[in-house]
Amino acid sequence: MITVPRDDVCAFVGPPRLLAAGRVGGPLDGARLAVKDVFDVAGSITGAGNPTFAEGHAPAAAHAAAVDRLLDGGASVIGKTITDELAFSLSGTNVHYGTPRNVNAPGRVPGGSSAGSAAAVAAGLADLALGTDTGGSVRIPASYCGVYGWRPTYGAVPVDGVVALAPSFDTVGLLAPSLDLLALGADVLLDERAARTDWPPARPRLALVAETVREAVDPVAMATVQAARRLGAGALVELGIHLDAALDAFRTLQGRESWEVHGEWITRAKPALGTGVASRFAAAARITDEEVADALAVRAVVRAAVCEATRDGTVLILPGAAGAAPPSDLDADAQLELRLRTLRLTCIAGLAGAPVVVAPLATVDHLPLGVAFMGARGGDRELLALVRDALDDTG
């Protein structure tokens, strides 16, 4: 029998309730699943964090493919969780529905756009939570809230029934309170074909990404390096990429695709959007074909660099975010500066289409900071197992 929790952290869209029961006897039998409000759940409206969007849509006729897989695995959906508008933010502050409370960093944002999902897991209201990750929207909330997060290899988990943002980057991911539960949920979500057969049988090397350590502010870099060394990672790997160029390429491609997905609706419906989201869509509308062509060339360079660095089984370690969760009242200029610093770190996996596991292994000023482990494309199950082995070895 599933016990529906009371939402004391404002993580859910409306009060939690049993929206769909999982299959009895599945590997996730009894698990409470929170679902980011960009996924279709049959009988519920998918609001994507914006009331105008919600008003224009009828209740979903069927579950999103990822929801279906987790239900078949035994998890039961206990509610839809708050997301930043159209998943186009990293803070977790929604002007329409409020900011979910981050119990592990009081007075600070939960991170977005999978804000409610991370907040629900951190508060013990859900055992698993579905999120999406385009530019870091699972990884950053995991880091800020001190929980585990997984962004899969691009294309490894179906996105059917999910509101798109930038289709060549969008992935379906998970948040969980433990690595074992995260891996179990990931195994249910992944197609049987989503496994590498050429992963080296020997234990892979753990290596810090030099560019990202240099990019991080001193406390973040120090915390990440210390965590990596506890796990036995002493090496630095130079990917040979320019993070500013990678950031610009990601923002260009994400912007162009987001406008292709939502531009017509925004122009026609004129929805009220938060200031940051509105400005990003306005910028997206002005992106040129020449800028897209340049960005595609940079993406090819980043993808090749990550592929080469992970080809032998090396797992790359980098900060999960550019810092701990910022205060909820951070001013707009500081928010933008933090957003760009964080995207310089997280855009690498997005451009490469690589899987990432974020683990709550570090702190900055006594606040959670996730450590990100990036593996080879298609090596999601192996990456999760290898991170678990590394953590087990350190006790």
N, C-alpha and C positions, 0 to 999 in steps of 0.2 A: 504494500500500500504506500503510495507516494504522499508524503506530507508536504503540502504547499506552504512555503515560508511566508512570513510577514516581511514586507519590504521596508526596512528601517533606513535604507540608504538611498532611496529614490533611484534605484537602478532600472526599474521596470516601467513600461508604458501601461499605466493602469495597474491595479492590484494584481499580483501573481495569481494564476489559477491554472488548473490542469487543462491544457489546450489539446494535448494528444498523448495517449498512453503508449508506452513502449511495449515491444514484444516480450512476453514472459519467457524467461530462460535464455535470453540473449546475453552476450558477454558484459553488457552495460545494464543488465536488469537492476532496477531500483535507483539508477542514477537520475538526478534531477538536471534537466537540460534547459538553460536559458538561451534564447535565440535573438540575436541582433535584429532590429526591426528593418532590415533590408531583405530578409528571407521570407518567402511565402510559407505561411502555416495555414492549412485549409480551414476556412471558416473565419479567418481573421484578416483585417485590412493591413496591408504592408504600407507603413507610413513614411519610411525613409527619413524620419526626423523632421518632417515638415508638414504642417497641418493642411496646406493647400494640396500637396501631393496626396495626402491621405484622403482628402475629400473627393479627389478625382478618381479614386479606385474602389472597386467593389471588393468584398471579401474574397480571398484567394480560393480558387476551386480545388487546388491540389497543393501538396507540400513541395517545397524546394527539394531538389535531389539530395542535398546534404542532410536535410531534416529527415527525409525518408530513410536514408541509410542509418542514421543514429537511432531512429525509432525502431527499425528492424533489429538494431543491435541491442535494444532493450531500454534505452534512455527514454524518459518521458518529458515532454515539453511543459514547463511550468510558467511560461510567459515570454513576452517579447520585451527586449531591453532597449533602452535609450541609445540612440546613435547621433553623432553630429549630422547636420543636414546633408543629405545625399552622400554621406560618408566622405565629405570633402573638407576634413579638418583633422587635426591631431591633438586637440586639447581636451575634448570631452565636455565642452560647455555649449549647451544648446539653448538658444535664446527663447525657444518656444516651450520646452519641456524641462528646463533646468539642468543642473550639473549633478550627476550621481556622486555620492560621497565616497571618498577614498579612505577606508578605515585604517590603512597602513601608513597614510600620510595626511593626517587631519589638517583641514584648512587648505588643502592643495588639490589640484585637478586630478581626475583619474586617467587622463589621456584619452585620445580618440583615434579613430571614430568609434571603435568598439568599446565605448565608455561604460555603458550599463553592464555589458557582459563581464568586463574585468572587475567592476565594482561588486557585482553579484557574487563572483567567485571569491574575491578577497574577503567578503563579509560572511562567507559560508552559506549563502542562500542557494547556491547552485553547485553541483559537482562538476559540471562541464558547461561551457558556454561557447556558442558559435559566434564567430566574428568574421569580418573580411579584412584583408590586408592588401592594399594597393601600393601605398608608400610607407607603411609602417603601422597601420591601424590595428593590428593585433600585437605587434612587438612593443610598441611604445606604451600602451596601457598595461601590458604585462610587466614592463620595467617599472612604471610609475606605481603600480599597485602591489608589487612584490609577489606576483604569481607566475606560473609557467605559461608560455605561449608558443604556438607553432604556426609559422607561415609555410605552407607546403610549396613544393616545386610547382611552378606555373603550369596549370593544366592537369595536375595530378588529381584534383578533386573537382567534380562537375559544378558549374556555376548556374545551372538551370534553376529558374525560380528565384534568382537573386537580382536585386536592383543593381545595375551596372554603374560604374563610375568611369573607369578607363579600361576597356576590355582586354587590352594586351598586357595589363599589369594585375588585374583583379584576381585575387585568390581567396579561397574559403579556408579559414583557419580555426583554431581552437584555443581556449584558455582553460586552465585547470589548476587546482591547488597542489597537485603533485605530478612529478614526471611520469610515474607509473600510470596514473589515470589519463594523462595527456597522451601517452603512447597507445593506450588501449583505445581511446577515442579515435586517434589518428588511424590506427589499424582498421577500424570499422569504416572510416571515411574513404580510405585509399582503395583504389581499384587493385585487383590482384596483379595486374600488369605493372603497377606503380612500384617497381622494385628493380634495383640494379643487380645484374648478375655478374658484373665485372668489378665489383667493389673488392679491394684487396683483403684477403683473409687476415693478414696481420693487423695488429692494432695501429691505427693511423697516427700520424703526427698531429699534434695540436700546435697551431702557430698563430700569433697575433698579427693582425693586418697593420702594417707600419703606418700607412696613410691615415688610418682612422685613429690610431693612438696619438699621432701628432696633431690631429684635428681636435681632439677632445681637450677640454680645459683640464688643468692640472689635477684637480681632485678626481675627476672622472677617469682620466688616463691612469692615474695611480691605482684607483680602486680596481679598474679592469685588469691592469697588469698584475696586481697582487692576486686577484682571483685566478687568473690564467696560470700563474706560477704555482699556486696551490694544486692545480690540476696537472702540473707537469709540463706546461707549455713554456718553453724558454726561447723558442725561435721567433724571429720577426720575418714576415713575408712582405716583400714589396710587390704589389699588384701592377705597379707602373701606370696607374690611372691618375688623372687630375680630378679631385673631388668637386671643384667648382664647375668644371665642364660636365661631370656626371650629373650634378645637381641641376644645371641648366637644361641638360638633355631630358632628364626625368620630368621636370616641370613643363617643358615644352610638349612632350608627348602626352603626358597626363592631361594637360590643359586642352590640347587639340581633341583628344578622345572624349573628354568630359563634355565639351561643347557639342560634339557630334551626337552624344547620347542625350543630353538634357537641354541643349540650346533652344530647340524649337519650342519645347514646353515652357522654358523660362520666358522666352519672348512672348508667347501667347498668354500664359496664365499669370505672368507678373507676380510670382509668389513673394511674400515677405521673406527675405533671407538675412541671416546675421551678417554683420559688416564684413568680416573676414571672408566668409563664403561668397558673398556677393562680389567682392573685389576680385576673388580668384576666378569666378566665372566671367567677369567683365574682361579680365586679362586674357582668358582663354579664347574669347571671341575674336581677339586681335592677332592671334598667332598665324604666321604666314607659312606657305608651303616650303619656302626656302629654309626657314627655321626648323621645320619638321625634318627636312632632308639632312640638315647638319646634325640634328639630334639622333637620327637613326644611325648615322655613322659612329657617333660616340657610343651608342648602345652596343653596337657590334664590337667595339674595342673592349668595353667593360665585360661583356659576355664572354669574349675570348679569354680575357685575363683571368676571370674567375674559374672558367672551365679548365684552364691550364694549371692554375694553382691547386685545384681540388682533384685533378685527374688521378693522382696516385693515392687518393684516400685522405689527404690532408684536410683537416677541419679547421676553418678559419675562425678566429675569435676576435670580436670587436665589441665596443660598448653597445648596449641595447638602446640607449638614448643619449642625448648630449648632456644630460644632467638628471638630477632627481626631479620629481614632479614639482612644477612651479606653483606659487600661491594662486589661489582662485582670482585674486584681484590684480594680477599682473597687468601692467598697462599695455596698450596695443603695440607700441613700438618694440617693447621687450618681448612680447609674444611672437611677433614676426621674426625677430632676431633668433629666438630659440627655435622656432619652426625651421628656419633655414639651416641652422647648425645641426639640428637633428636629422633633417632630410639628407644632408651631406653624408651621414652615416648609413641611413636606412635605404637610400636610393640604389646602393650597390646591388643588393639582392633583387630589388625590383627590376633593374635593368638586365640583370643576369638571369632572372627567372629561377633563382636558386632557393633551396629550402633553408629555413632558419629556425632554430629552437632558442628561445630566451629563457634563462633560468635566473631566479632571484638570489644571486651569489655575492652581491656587493652592496655597499651602502655609501652614500655621500651625505655628510652632516646628519647621520643617523636615519636617513631616509632610504627607501629601497632604490637600487639601481640594478637593472638586469644585465646579464652578460649574454651576448648573442653568439651562437655557434652556427656557422654557415657551412653547408656541405655541398656535395656535387649534385647537379640536377638529376632527379630521379632516385636519389638515395635517401628518401625521407625515413623509411623504417630503419635503415642502417644508421642514419644520423641520430635518431632518437635512442637507439640501443647504445651507440657509442658514447653519447652524452651521459646516459645512465651509468655505463661502466666507469666513465671518468669520475663521476660523482661518488659512486660506490667505493672507488679506490681511495678517495680522500676522506671517507667516513662520513 
